[in-house]
Amino acid sequence: MTNQRLTHKEIALFFFPLLLNVQLMSVSHTVINGALARLDDYVTALAGISVAMIIHLFIASPSYQNHTVTIAMVRGRKSMRSVLIFVGLVATYVAIMLSLIAYSPLGDLVLIRLLGTPPEVAQAAREALYILALLPFFTGFRGFCQGLIIQARRTSLVSAATGVRVVGLFGLLAIGRDYFSGAQLGAFALVGCVIIETFVIAAFAWKVHLPLERGEAEKTTGEILRYSFPLAYSSCLQQTIPLLISSIIGRLADGPLALAAFGVIRGFLFLLAGPMRNLQQVYLTLVKSIDDYKKVIRFNLLTATGMGVVILLTAGPLNELILGQFLGVEADLRHYLRWPLASCALFPILYGATNLLRGWFAGAHQTGQLGCSTILKSSFLLLAWWPIVVLQPPVSGITIGIGLLLCAESLEAIYLRIQRQRQPEKLRQLAPL
């Protein structure tokens, strides 16, 4: 342990640029939704990009642990090469799988038969996936560069690169209108702005130039892969949650409307609650003692409470201003999702607690437990799938979807907390949480 105590100011200076980064990323998704919401067939376009993004996030999710793996493992040239091998392997797998769904009969099997997506929405999603199949190599390398910058505690550079991405997005949407329509317009704009961001973050990582030989012990390629792949499949399993929820609500009486509303709410939650996932990086980089952990817990509670208040205001008095005037969501869709959105005020606290626990297990090199926690969440939704689809409860599909989302997140937090409590006291002191 260290005698130097972590302060709230240090946490804020490290965390809030990462928060800004996630919110800027969310802004890009929200801007895309806003552009699609202004199209003539806005329900099909929004539902199509929502389903396409759920498929993409599910398949590409292993690459979203690249920054965590980089923070935890890169200690010199040898480990850097090993992490890049992992990044390349995962990106190749993701590109192949997205291409199969976009261009082969596997797409109909997944979208229509397995997910129960209405045919017109499924076609819009496939058109978006034609373009999204190009994305994994850029997001993979972006995560690696972000990890290097976070390790150097230069988190402001991460948000700066994403700011450039958002600026580029507006130009891409204007250009893309002449060549693309519907959900495919959103996919084109997203891929283009991520490519811009990747080039910028790579330049920043080169500028930071971490010392590559620091005299620290390096893991072998095999050890790094054994550490990384449980994180990768855990991240993949996390994305079964929106996938399974979409599969359930897409089969209900108001399926297309529920899918469109779920896409809008998920985009808004990504904007507000998404930054809480960076508490995992806060833990891995900053927490060195029990006192440090307590300060991070308090920081989590304060930040998550503020985000919950914003969600409540958006669902209530600011509904027309934010969702209507700013995002361009039609009145019928806004009223349909109002109360489910209000219930999401609990989500930031749950999500923050879960990511702090995930940080503990990643720091303790017990990444296998993270896969178990997501299997539990997926199993819960699989058990709920049959009775909900068969009984068709007399409530809106989006109410059911958000209820399932909150229950699944609560289950993971409870499971990880119990598993941590079962660890030996010595381990809990060495990796406090």
N, C-alpha and C positions, 0 to 999 in steps of 0.2 A: 504494500500500500504506500501511497505517497502522502507527505505531510502538507502538501499544497492543496488547499481546499478549492473545489470548483465553485464559482460564483454564478448567480443568475445572469449577470451581465455577459459572462463568457458563453453560457448556454444560448442566450439570446443572439449574440453576435455570430455564433456558429449555426443556430437553427433557423433564424428568420430569413437569411438568404436562401436556404433550402426550401423554406415555406414559400417564399416568393417564386422560386423556381417551379414548384409543383403548381402554384396558382397560375403562373404564366402558361404552363403546359395546359392547365385546365381551361384557361382563357381561349387557347387555340381550339380546343374541342368545343367550347361553348360558342365561339364565333362561327365555327362550322355548322353547329346545330342551328344557330340564328340565321345563317344564310340559307340553309335547307328549309327552315320553317317558313320562309318567305316565298317558296316555290308554289306552283299551283297544286301539285299532288304532294303536299308536305307530309301527310301521314305516312305514305309509302316510302318517301325519301328518308324521313327520320327513323322509321322502323328498320329500313334496309341498312343504313349506316350503323344503327345500334346493334343489329344482329352481326354485321360484318366485324365490328369492333370487338364484340364479345368473342367471336371465333378467333380473331387475331390475337386478342389478349390471352386467350386460353392456350393457343399453340405457341405464341411468342413469349409467354411469361417466364420461361426459364432464363431468358437473356436479361430479364429485369433484375436479376440478382448479381449482375456483373460488377456493379459498383461495390456491393457488399463483399464479394469475393476479393476484389482488388484491394479494398481497405484492409481486410483481414490477412491477406496472403502475400502481397507484393512487398518484398524486402530487398530485392536486388535484381540483377539482370536475369538470372536463372528463373526465379519465380515469376518475373514479368513475362518471359517467354511462355512459361507453363500456363499462366492465366490467359494469355492470348490464344493458346491452343484450345483451351476450354471455350473461349468466346467464339472462335471460328467453328468449332464442332457444333455448338448450339445453333449458331446462325444458319449453317447449312441445313440442319434438320428442319428448322422453322420454315425456311424458304421452300423446301421440298413439300412439306405438308400443306402449306398455304396454296401452293400451285396445284396440288392434287385436288383440293376442294374447289378451287376456282375454275379449273379447266377439265376436270374429269367427272364421270358419273358419281364419284364419291361425294361431290357437292350436293346432289339431290338427296342422297342417302342421309347425309349429316343434317342438312338444312330442313328438309321436308319430312323425312321419315322419323329421324331421331328427335329433332327439335320441334317438329310440328309447326314450322313457320308457314304462314299462308303463301301460296305460290308466287303472287306478285311481289311480296316482300323478299322471298327467297331469291328471286331473279335480281332484284335490286342489290341484295347482299353479295351475290356472286360477281356482279359487275364492279362493285367496290373492291372485292378481293383480287380481281385481276391486277389492280394497281398496288394494293397492300402487300402482295407477295414480294415486292421489291424492298420492303422496309427492314427486314431483320438484320442485315449486315450493318446498316447505319445505326440502328438502335443499340445493337450489340457493342459496336466500337465506341459509341457515345457513352454507354455505361462504364466502360473501361476507363475512358478519359475522365469522367466524372469522379470515379473512385480515386484516381491519382490526385485530383484537385482537392477532394474532401480530405484525403489523408494529409495533405499539406495545410489543411484548415483555411483554404482560400475559397470558401463557399460562395462568396459574392460573384466569383467568375462563373460559377454554374448558372446562377440566375441571369447574369448578363448575356450568356449565350442563348438562353431561352427567350430573353427579351428580343434579341435579333430575330429569333424564329417567329415570334408573334408579328413583328413588323413585316416580315416577308410573307406571312400568311395572307394578309389583306391583298397584296399584289397578286399572289397566286390565285386567289378566289376570283379576282377581276379578270385575269387572263383565262382561267379555266372555264368561265362561262361560255366562251366561244367554242369550246371543244368538248365539254362534258356536261352532263345533266344528272339530276337526281343524286342518289347516294354516291355515284362515281365522281361527281364534282368534289364532294367532301373528301373522298379518298385521295384524289389527285393533290388537293391543297395540303392535306396532312403529310403525305410522303414528301412533297416538295419542301415544306418548311422544316421537317426533321432532317433532311439532307443539308439544308443551310445550317441548322444548329450543330450538326455533327462536325462540319468543317470548322466552325468557330470554336467549339469546345476542344477540338484537337489542337488548334493553334494555341489556345490557352494552356492546355496540358504541356505542350512543348515549352511554353514560356515559363511555367512553374519549375520544370526541370528538377524533379526530386533527385537527390543523390542516389545513384543506383548501387553503390557499394557502401553499406552503412555498418558493416561488421556484425550484422544480426544473422542468426541462423535462418536458413531458407528451407522451405519444404520442397520435397521432390515433386516431379510432375504427377506421379501416382498419388501422393498424399494430397496434393491440391485438387486433383480430380475426385478423390474420395470425399473430400470436404465439400466440394462445389456441387456435385450432382444431387445429393440430398436437398440442398438449397434450391436447385433448379426444379426438381420434380415437386417440391413443396410449393414453389411459386406457381407451377403449372396447375397443381391441384387447387390452389386458391381461386383460379379462374373457372373452376367447375361451378363455383357458387353462382355467379351471374348467368352462366350457361344453363344450369339446371333450373334456376328461377325463370329464365326466359322460356325454357321448354315447358314449364308448368303454366305460366300465364298466357303463353301463345296458344294453348289449347282451350282456354276459357272462352265464354261467349263474347267478351269484348277484347279478344286477343290482339288485333292490330293496334287498337287504341292503348291497351295496357303496355304493349311493347314500346310504342312511341313515348309514352309517359315514363316508362322505366329508363329509357335512354336519356331523357331530359334530366331526370332526378339523379341518375348515376353520374352524368356530366357535372351537375351542380355539386354533388357530394365529392367528386374528384377535385373540384375547385376549392372547397372549404375543408373537408376532412382529409383529403389526400395528403397534405403536408405532414400529418401525424405519422405517416409511415417512416419519415426521416428520423423519428426517435430511435429507430434501430441503429442508424448511423451515429446519432448523438451518443448512444450507449457505448458502441464499439470504439469510438474515438475519444470520448471525454471522461467516461465514468471509471474511476480508479479506486473508489472507496465507498463504504456505506453512506457516508455523508453526501458524497456526490450523487448517489442514487436517490436519496431523499429530496435533494434539490431538483433533480430531473422529474420526479413524481409531482412535486408541487407545480413545476413549470407546465407539465402535461395538463394538470387539472385546470389551471388558469387559462391556458391557451384553448383547450377543448371547450371550456364553458363559453368563452367569447365566440367561438365558431358556432356553437349551438344556438346562441342568441341570434346570430345573423340568419341562421336557417329558419328560426321561428318568425323573424321579421319578414323574410322573403315569402314564407308560406302565408303570412297574414297581411299586415297593412301595406307592405311593399310588393305584394304579389303582382299587381298590374304594372307598377313601375319597372321592376327588374325582369320578371318573366314576360310581361306583355310588351312594354315599350322598348326595353333594351334587347331582349332575346327574340322578340317577335313571335312568341308562342300565342296561338289563337285562344280566345276566351274559353271555349268549351274544354280544351285540353288543360288550361290553367286551373279551372274549377275542378276538373276531374282529379288532378294530382295534388290539390291543396293540402288536405289532411294527411295523406301519406308522407308528403314532404315535411310537414310539421313534426311528425313522429321521428323523423331522422335527426332531430336535435340531439338525441342520445348517441348517435353514431360516432361523433368525434372522440368522446371519452372512451367508448369501447375499443375503437380502432387504435387510439393512442396506447391504451393499456396492453393490448395484444402485441403491438410492435415493440414495446419495451421488453416484454417477455420473450419475444422472438430474438431481440438483441442479446438477452442473457444466454439463451441456448446457442446462438451463433458464436458468442464469445467463449462459451465453455466447450466449444467444438462438439456439441451434441446436436448436430443438424438433423439427425434422423427423427428426433422428436417433433420437428416442425412438419415433417411429412405425416406423422401420425395425427397431429392436430387437424390438418386439413382433410384427411380421410374421414375423421369424425364429422366434420361439417358436411362433407359431401354425402355421407351415409344418412345423416339426418334429413337432407333434402330428398334423397332417393326414397326414404321411408314415407315422406310427406307427399311425394309425387302422385302415387296411385289414388289415395282417398280424395285429394283435392280435385284431380282431373275427373274422376268418376262421379263424385258427389256434386261438383259444380256449386260451391257455397254461394249463397245469395249476397255476396259483397263484390266490390269492384276488383278486377284483376290486379290493379296496381297496389291496392291495400294488402292483398295476399302477398304480392311480391316483396313489398317493403317489410312486412311482418316476418317473412322467412329470412330476409337479409339480416335483420336485427337479431333474430334467434340464433342464426348460424355464427355470427360474430361473438355473441355472448358465450356460446358453447366452447369456442376456441380459447377465449380468455380464461374461462374456468378450468379447462383441461390443462393448459400450460401452467397456470398457477398451482394446481394440484401436483403436477409433475415436478415443478421446481421445489416445492415443499418436501418432496420425497428424496431430494438429493442430500448427500452427506453435508453436515454443517460446515465442514472445512471447505467444500467446494462452493457452497453458497457465500461464504465469506470472501473467497478468492475471486468469484465472479458475482458480485452482489446484485441482487434484484429481488 
